[in-house]
Each structure stands twice: as C-alpha cells, then as structure tokens.
Amino acid sequence: MLNDGSCVRQRAEYPNHLWSYDFALERTHAGRSIRILAGIDEYTRECLAVDVTRRLTSEDVLYQLGQLFVKRGIPAYVRSDNGSEFTAKVVRDWLTRLGVQTLFIEPGSPWENGYFESFIGKLRDELLNREIFYTLNEARVLIKDWRQHYNTIRPHCSLGYHPQAAEYRKEFEP
C-alpha cells in the first residue's frame, strides 16, 4: 500500500503466471445457499475451474488448486482475498512448499482483484441474475455450461474480441 492509499498490483505477464480465485454466493429458489469457487488466469482471462457446492473449506480449496496444478501447471502467483479458506495455515504452507507466492488483497478492497471481480460480474449478469436454481445439481450444470461458453465462445474486448481459451490456444499453437 502506498502513502496515498493506492497499491502497486502484480500484473500477469504470461499464461499461468498469476491466477485469481474467490467465492461467489447464490441461493436456490428455496433459499438454500450455494457457494461457487472459481479461478481465473489473469493473463488469458480464462476461467480455469468452477466448483459449485453448499459448503467450501480450506481443504476444498487445496483439492481444487491441486487438481488445477496437475492439469495446468503451477502458477508463480495466486491472488485472493483474506477469507479463512484462503489464508488457512495449511493452504499457505502448501503453496509455499510448491513455490507459489500468495497475493492477498487488502480487506474491503475488491478493486485489487479486478479481473476476478469482473469475471464474477459477468457470471452474475449473464447467468446468476437470470436463472432460478431449484436444486444444487441444476446450478452445477448451468454454471459449468456457462463456464464452457465463457471460455470458448464469448468474446472478450481486451483480447481483440476473441474468446479467452481461444486466445490462449492461438499464442501457443506450433
């Protein structure tokens, strides 16, 4: 944090350099909570994963990150808020052992995680605010379908109106 209250934020320089992850909350028609854990690659803007469930713990965060690390490789940085699921000692120790640096945003400063907040805004505007979920399974299917559309079809203005995953593939095609 600088003296004027602003911050210098680490920027992603290449794919898999910096990932952001956080939760979004939703409810079923009956009022039961749904938690959505999502992660994005800040360079490609690709949504790497979504986990839709009732309850998420630090162990769930470790599991999801572990799955992504095996599938995508280990990023240099991960950015998140200071939620207990992300700052738990077991999570921080595990990331340190793997050589991943953590970038925790200041409490009450969502703009420090702007790419993720933008992603969640799109998820909310394009799906969550338009659907009524009657069951957890219905939410899982629709959110995972939306993620697929977001990554492979939906254009992104800062990527020259190309989809996120397609932009990533273009850079790395032989």
N, C-alpha and C positions, 0 to 999 in steps of 0.2 A: 504494500500500500504506500502510495506517495503522500507527501505533505498536503497536497490539495484534495485528498480523498479519492483520487483516481488510482488505478492499478496498472501495472505492466503485465500483460497476459501472454503466456506462452502461446505461440501460433503453430499450427501444424504445418510442417514443411514438405511432407510426402505421405503417401498412403501408409497406414499402420503406425504412424509416428505418435499421434495423440488421439485417444478415444475419450469420449464423454459418456457418462451414464448417470441415470437418475430414475426416479419413480414418477408415475402419473397415477392419479386416483380416479376411479369411476365407480358407479353403483349400478346394480341390476334394477329392474323395474320394481322388485320387491324391497329395494333399499339396502341390500347386502353389498358390502364393499368389494371392489376389485382393485388389485394393485398390478400395475404394469411396470415391469423393469425393462428399460430399453437402453441400448448402447449405440452410439454412432461413431463413425470415423470422421473427425473434423476436417480432414483434407478432402476426402471424396464425398462427404455428406451422406454416405450410405448408412442405412440403419443395419447394424450388424446383427442384432437379435432383439426379440421381444419375448418376455416371459409374462404370462397372464395368469394370475392366481389370486387367492384370497389373502394370503399372508406371505411375506418375504422376510427372511432373516439374513444375517451376515453369512451364514452357511450357504444360503441360496445364491447370494452374490458371488461367493467363491466358486460355487458349482458353475454358474453361468459364465463367469470370467474364464474359468479353466477350460470349458468347452470351446469358447472363442479363441483362447490362446492356442489350443491344439489345432483348431481349424484354420485360423488366420495368422498365427504367429504372435509373438509377444510385442506389444507396443512399447515405445520409450516412456510414454506418459499416459496416465489416466486422470481425467478431471471429474470431480463430483462435488456435491455439497457436503456438509458436515454431518449428515444423518448417521445415526448409530450403526446402521447396516454397512456403511462405507468406511467409517473411522474405527470400527472394532479392531482391537489389537491383532486378532487372528488374520484379518484382511490385510492390515498394514504390514505385518510381519511376512506374510506370504508374498505380497507384491515386492517387498524389499529383497527377499531371497531370490526372486526372479529378475531383479534389476529394473523393475518398473518404478518410475518416480510418480508420486501422487501429487496432484494439484488440487487442493481443496479450495473452494470459493469461500469468500467471507460470508458469514451468516447474514441473511437478508439481502444478498447481492446477486440475484439471478442473472443480471446482465453479464456477470463474469463467466457464465456458462451459456453464452448467447446462441451458439449453434444448436445446443441441445434444447434450449427454450424455444427456439424457432421450430425445431422438429416437433416438439410436443404441441406447439400452437397449431401446426399443420394437421397433426393427428387429431387434435380436438376439433378443429374447424371442419375437416374433411370426413371425419368418421364419428368420433365420440358424441359430438353435439347433434348428430343427425340420426343416431340409432338408439333404439331401446333394447337393451340386453335383458333377456328373460332368464338366461342361465349363464353360468361361468363358461361352459363349453361353447355356447354361441358367441360370447365375447372373444374367446380364444381364436375361433375360426375366422371371425370377421376382422379382428386386429391383425392376425397373421396374413390374411389375404390382402389387407390394406398395405402392410409392410412390403409384400411382394410387388404390388402395384407401385408403391413409392420408389422402390429401388430400381425397377426395370422399365417402367412406362412413364411415370410422372416426370415432366421436365423441371429443371431447376435453373432459375435465371442466372445465378452466378457460375454455372457450368455451361454457359452457352446454350441454354435450353435443352440440354441432354439429360437423360435420367442419371441418377447417382451411380448405380452399378455399371451402366454402360460407359460412363466417363472413366471409371476406374479401369475397365477392361481395355478401352482404347489406348490408354497410356502404357499398358503392359503387354499388348499383343506383339508377337515377333514380327 
